[in-house]
Amino acid sequence: MAFNISRKNNFLNISFPAALSYVDRAADETKKFLSSLGLERYAFNVVLGLREAMNNAVMSGCNQNQTKTITYHLQYGNDRLIMTVEDEGDGFDWQQYLGKEPPAHAESGRGLPIMEEYFEMIWFNEKGNKVVLVKLL
């Protein structure tokens, strides 16, 4: 599988093998998409959350197994951006982490607090391998 992208009006869809090298490309495509909509002022927040979600999907969800796929959808409408990142991994128990700060000395665990800071709504599927982030504009 390769990096696949499709854009149509207010939708951006990307899928790629679970490798960190594709996260930068997805971030660049997201910046271009937001710019084409006149929403570049939201790029930092959106891309920061996107990187956290995708890095988690690649590293933890799929263990960098490039036979597994990461899918990403970004939709703009009704004064909001809705971003979905899903991986083919086993998921995780997101309830135990949501709303909690990692210990100050921890080397990981900052992704969810960052997403909570920059997005108004966060939703996980029950399995924990899909996250939906909503940014109100």
ABEGO torsion letter per residue (X at the ends): XBBBBBBBEABBBBBBBBBAAAAAAAAAAAAAAAAAAGAAAAAAAAAAAAAAAAAAAAAAAAGGBAABBBBBBBBBEGGBBBBBBBBABAEBBAAAABGBBBBAABABGAAAAAAAAABABBBBBAAGABBBBBBBX
